[in-house]
């Protein structure tokens, strides 16, 4: 019996030593699962340095995003806060280095907490009082007043070298603590990444040794590239549906490909209504638009049954989301809303008028296949309730110029994103025009509620205040949610382990292997 125990102990010691050596060398156990070269060729919509998703292959965030978009530990491993949320003590992961060997420590963390919030739409910067370095792995962060959303917002803070950024929020040295190292880069064309063999998260050390990142801006060309085998995967580095919906059924039927559709995380395609001026300044007109769109018909026809219809701004899987759907399709109520504002079709041409002026909307959408198709659908749908739509399909730059100038009545827009609280500080309490239309800060109450949910750390209070926020948005109709735009990965059949992250702007290759 004792001999058996000694033998078992010896085996355990050997196993520990083997595991330890594997971790120290940076090699992954996944490397041993396939004889195929572990180089992943990615087809991407944008330049490597222009998007948030590719950055997550190089740079860690300070905290992690959990499934409901609350935060868990990452480089910040522990935190304590006082009772009124004016002081936080942050404990940092020890022994972490950047890929060039420089140490991650409290001074580096302090720099990033101070530098990034302006560029990452973090509200805590408005109340930040001081950051004190206690020791190499401890920070004390103080605020001028309560701020309960601080830890959640740290999930948006990238960790860069203090010397690695300029004065305008641009990364100039792509050296991070993340799983990959940027080896080569050609603007608007390609990038080559190699595995960071000193990556500190040994449990998430990727098996993919090299990434060839190819920029393919045209969505149809990206689909052709994955079908022909020129790339291994598309949709990986975009937080939205990055291919024509019309192609998805065909891709699903292709035996050489696998199509993964995320059911739990993603964004909701929402159209902005210009509530500050023009015909959409009339709440009854906005209400009629929301009621006059048959989302079920839109998704089952134009979107080929892939997207899911919804009138929510935020997915129900996310913390503090709407408890119920908002305005649903109802032609009778839509027409009644217009009549309430004095609109009638007096000449029988199908378009309502008021004071001799026909009700015409200027709809501005950026030029993609799905935007064109959805735009035509909305044009036809609103005509049924008596609204004429002047559909203008513009290139991306011209679209942003028009929206920033307020030259639209209805437009494609930026969806609400997680964390939901943080979005409030970006567009939720904004009443100005920007690249995506106009924000949702429709009245002073929205601004007050934004302040409340940001400063409190009591989730019960936040839940109650968010109920008020969603009621304001549902009643005011500053925007029109249409459908859940899922992230979709299309990959070669020999690619295993692709997964979706709760934070839709993150790419996690830790379980990926090429068979």
N, C-alpha and C positions, 0 to 999 in steps of 0.2 A: 504493500500500500504506500509506504513512504517513498519507495523507488518511483512509483507512479506519480506521486505528487512532485518529487524533484524533477522528473522528466517534463511534467506539465509546466512547472515554473521556468525551466530552461527554455522550452519552446516559446513561452510568453516573452521572456527577455529577448530572445532572438527576433521575435516579431516586432517588438518595440524598437530594437536597434535598426532593423530594416526599414521600418516606417520612418524613423527619425532621419536616416540617411537620405531616403527618397525626398522627404520634405526639404531638407537642407540644400539638396542639389537643385531644387526648383523643378525637377521632373514630376510629371503627373502620372498617376496610376492609369489614367486614360490613354497614355501613350502606348501602353502595352496591349490595348484591346484591339488594335488594328495594324496591319502591315502597310496600309495605304498612307501616303504622304499626307500629313495633317495641315494642309494649306487650304483655307477657305476663301473662295472667290465670291465677293459680294458685289451685286449690282445695286447702285445707290442713285437716288434722285438728285442729290446735291453734292457740292464740293465738300470734301472731308472736313474742312475747318469752318464751314458755315453753319452746321447744325449742332443741336444739343446732343443727339444720340451718339454720334461718333466720339464726342469728347469723353463719354463715360467709359470708353475702352482705354483711355489714357489716365483720366483723373477720377479719383475717388471723391465722394461727397462726405461731409462730416457725420451725418446720420443717414440711416437707411429708410427707405419707404416700405412700409408693411402693406398687407393686402387691402386695408381700408384707407390707405394713404396717411395713416398716422406714422410716427417715427419709431425706429428701433436703433440699437447701437451700431456703429461702424467705426470710424476713426475716433469719434467721441464714444467711449464705451460705457460711461456712466454719467449721470447728472443728478444734482440735488438743487432744489429751489426753496426759497423762503416762502412764507405763507401768503405774501401779497405779490409774488412773482416779479419782484424788482431785482432780485439777485439770483444768479445761477452759478454753481460750481461745476465745471466740466472736467472729467477725467479722460485723458487721451490714451490711445493705444500706444504701448511702449514698443520700441525696437523696430519701428517702421522707417524705411528709407525710400527716397525717390529713386528712380531707375538709374540715376547717375551717381548714387551713393550718398547724396546729401540727406541729412536726418530730418524727419518730420518731428517737430516738437511744439511746445506751447507758443513760441514766438511765431512760427509759421502759421499755426492755427489762428492766432490773434490777427495776423496780417489778413488772412483770407476772410475772417468774420467781419473785419472792418472794410475790406476792399470790395467784395462781391455783391453785397445786398442791393446797391444801386442798380447794378446791371442784371440782377436776378429777381427783381420785383419783390424784395423782402421788406416787410413793413417795420421790422425791428430797428432799422437804421434811424428812424425818426425819433426813437426814444432811447437810443444807446447813449449811456453816460460814460462808461469807462470799461476797459478790459485790463485786468491785472494778472500778470504772470506770477503764479505762486511758486511753481517749480517747472522742470522740463515737461512734465506731463499733466499739469493742472492749471486751469484758468478760472478766474473769478470775473463774471460778467455782470455789470450793474446797469440798471435802466432808470431813466427819469420817469417813474410811474410804472404801473403794472404792465407786463407784456407776457401773456400766457402762450403765445404761438411761437415762441422763440425756437424751441427744440424741433418742431415740425419744419420750420423754415431753414434750419441747418441742413436738411436733406437737399436743398437747392444750392448749397455753397460748395463749389468745386475747390479742391485743394491743389493750388499751383505754387511754384516757387515765388517768393516775393519779387525776385528779379525777372520772373517769367511773364509779366504782364506790363502793358503800357498804361498811360494815364486815361485811356478811353474805354477800358473794358475789353481790350483785345489781348489774346494770348500770343506772346512772341517767342516763348520757349516752351515747346510741347514736351516737357519732362514732368511726369507725374508719378504717383504711387500706385497706379492702377495696373491691370493685368497685362497691358501691352505697351510697347515702345514704338513711337513713330520713327521709322527708318528712312523712308523716302516719301517725297510729296511733290506732285505737280498740280498746280492750281487748276481747278475745274476739269481735271482729267483723272487723276489716280492718287493712291497712297499705298504704301506698304508698311505693315505693322508686324513686329515680331514679339513673341511672348516675353514678358518681363520675368526673367528667371529668379528674381529676388522678390517676387510678389508676396506680400505679407499674409494674404488670406490663403493659406495652404489648403484649406478645405474647398476653396473655389478656384484653385489653380487650373486654368483651362488646358484641355488636351490639344486644342488648335494651336499649332506652333507659329503659324504665319497667316496673315490676312492680306489678300490682294483686293483692294477697294477700288472699284471701277465706277466712274461717274457716267451715268446714262440718263440724261435729263428727260428724254422723251419716254412717256409711260409705255407706249406700244413697243418701243425698241427694247425696254427692260424685259417685257414679257417674252419677246422673241429671243432675247439673250438667254433666259433661263430654259426656254423650250429647246433651244439648240445645244444647250450644255456649255455655252460660253461662260456662264456664271453658275455658281452653286446655289445661290439664294437671292431673292429679292424681297423687299418689304421689311427687311431686318433693321434698317437704319432710319425708318420713318415712323412717326407716331400716329399715322393716319393710314387710310386705305390708299396704297401707293400704286394702284393698277386699276384699269377700267373694270367696273363691275361686270361688264358684258363678257370679259375674258375668264372670269372665275369658274363658271360651270365647265368650260372647255379644259381649263387647267386641272380641275378636279377629276376629269375623265381620263387624263393623261397618265398612263401606268408608270411612266418614267419619273413622274413628279409626285410630290406630296404637298398638300395644301392644308395649312393650319390656320384656323380662324379663331381669334380670341373672343370668348363670350363674356368675360368678366371685366376686362380693363380696356379703356379706350376713351374716345371723345365723341361728343354728339354734334353732328353738323347743325349749325345754327345760323340763321340769316338775321342780319341786323336791320332794324327799322329806324329810320331817321326821325326819332321822336321829338327832336328839338326844333325842327322847322319843316315847312312844306306840308303836303297832304297827310303825312304820317304823324304830324303833330296832333292830329285828332285821334283820341283814344279809341273811338268807335271804329275808325278805319283800321287801326292796328288790330283790334279785336276781330273785325271781319276777316282780315287776312289770315289770322291764326285759325279761325273757324272754317275758312274756305278751302283748306288744303287737306286732301285725302292722303294721309301719310301711308296708309296700308296699300293703296293703289300705287303710290310713288315707289315704294320699296319692292312691291311684287312685280312691277313692270320695268320701270326705268333702271332699277337697281338689281334686277334679276333675282329677287328673293334672297339676296345675300345680306344686305343691311337690314336692320330691325327698326321699325317705326317707333317713334317716341315723341312726346311733347315735354319731356323732362330736359332740364339744362345739364344735369349731372347724373351719371349712372347710379343706380340704387346701391351698388356694392361699395361706394365711397362714403366715407364718414360725413355726416351732416347733409346728405343729399335730400332731395324732395321725397316726401312720403307718398305722394300721389302724382299721377299725370295731370297736366294742366289742360288748356283748352283743346278739345278734340273736334274732329270734323263734324260740322253741322251746317249744311247749306241754308236752312231756314233761319237759324240764328245769325248766320253771317250776313244775310240780306237784311234782316231786321236791324242789325247794328248800323248798317249804312243808312237805312231809312231814319233811324233815330237822329242822325246828324243831318238830315235833310236831303240825302241823295236819292234821286229817282230817275228812272229811265223814261224821259218824257217824249222822246222821238222814236222809240221802239227799235233802236239799233243795238240793244243789248248792253250798252255802256251807260252807267248812271251819271247824272249831272247834278250840279248844285250852283245856283246863281249863274247859270249859263255856261259853266265850265265842266267839261267831262273829267271824270276821275281817272287820271292817268298816273301811273307809277313809273319812275325811272329805276330799273333794276340793273345793277352793275355786278358782274361776276368775272372772275379771272378765267383765262382761257385754258380749261382742261376739258377732257371728254365728258367727265361726269358733271361738271358745272354747266356745260352747254346743255346736256340732256335734262338735268334737273331744272335749269332755267326755262326751257321750253315747256316742261310739264307745269311749272308754276304759272307761266304765262297763260296756258290754256285753263288751268284750274281757277285762276282769279277772274278770268273772263266770264266764267259761269255765274259769278256773283255780281258782275257788272263793273269790274275793274279792268281797265286797259293797261297793259304792261309794255313799256318800251324797254326791251331787253338789249343790253349792251354788253357784249363779250369782249373784254380787253386783255391785253397782255398784263403780266403781273405788276410791272412798274407803273403803267398807266392806271391800273386798278387802284393801287395804293395812293397814287396822287389824287384821284377822284374822291376816294373815301376820306382822305385827310383834309380835303377841302370842303367836305360835307356835300359834295355834288352827287347825291343819290337819294332815293327814297327807301330802297330795299337793296341789300347786298349780301354777298358771301362775307363771312366774318370769322373771327377766331372763337373757338368753342370755350366754354368754361372748362377748366382743368383742375386737377388735384395738385397740391392740397387745395381744397375748396376755400379755406380761410385765406390762404395766400393770394388766390386769384382776386379776392375782393380788393386788395391793395393795388392791384394792377389795373383792372378794368371794372371791377364790381362797384367801386365808388367814384368812377370817373364819369364826367359829363362832357368831355371834350372829344373832338374827332381825332382819330389816329389811323394807322395803316389798315385797321380792320373795321372801320365804321365809327360807331360812337359807343361809349361805355354804358354801364348799367346803373350809374349813380344818378337815378332819376329824381331823387328828392333828398331833403336834409335827413329824413329818417334813415335812408340807406346809409348815409355817412355815419350817423350815430350808431347804427347797428354794426357797421364794419368795425368801429372803434371798440364796441363792447366785445365782440367775438374774438378780437385780436388780443385784448388785454387780459381777459379772464382765462384761467386755466381750468375752470370748472366745466366739464363736458356737458353737464346737465343744463347749465345756463346757455352754453353755446347752442345746444339742440333747440332750446326754446327760442333763442334769438334768430336762428336760421329758419325756423318755421315762419317767423315774421318776414324775413328776407324773401323767402320763396313766395309768400302771399303777395308781397309788393310786386315781385317780378311777374307772377302769374296774372295779377290784376292789371298791371300797367302795360304789359306786353311790349317791352323794349326790344325784344328779339323773338324769333320764331324757331324753336328747336324742331328738327325734322326727322332725323334718323341717327341711330348709333353707327358711327363709322368705325368698324372694327379694324384692328391691325390684322393684316393677313401676311403670313409667310408662305412663299412658294419656293420649295427647295428640291434638289435632286433626291431621288429615293434613297440614296445611300448616306444621307445626312441624318444623324440621330441626335436627339437631345436639345433641339431648339425649344426655347420656352419664352413665354411672355412675362414681363415684369409689371407689378402694380404701377410703378412709375413708368408711363408709356414712353418717356424720353430716355430710357436706359436700355442698354444692350448687355445681356449676360450670356456668355458663351461657356460657362464653367462646366456644363454637362455635354457639350457638343463633341461628337466624334464622327469622322468620315470612315465608313466601312468599305 
